[in-house]
Amino acid sequence: MSVVTEASARPTALRRCMLSFGAFFARPWVRIAVRTIYYLAILIGLLLIYGKGDFSTPPFIYQGF
């Protein structure tokens, strides 16, 4: 026979938060929105890092041959 106490019957606050977080991200529109924001952040970061650079090709090294 198993004795269930009140503490083990109720989920903790952390467990409730994790369950509601999981239920929120189970919605398809939320996953699409978060993924879109993620990829936009990557593109913006790459533009900030490499956007001002000079991408012209360097001179040919072996011009003396």
Residue pairs with C-beta under 8 A, 6 or more apart in sequence:
11 19
24 30
25 31
25 34
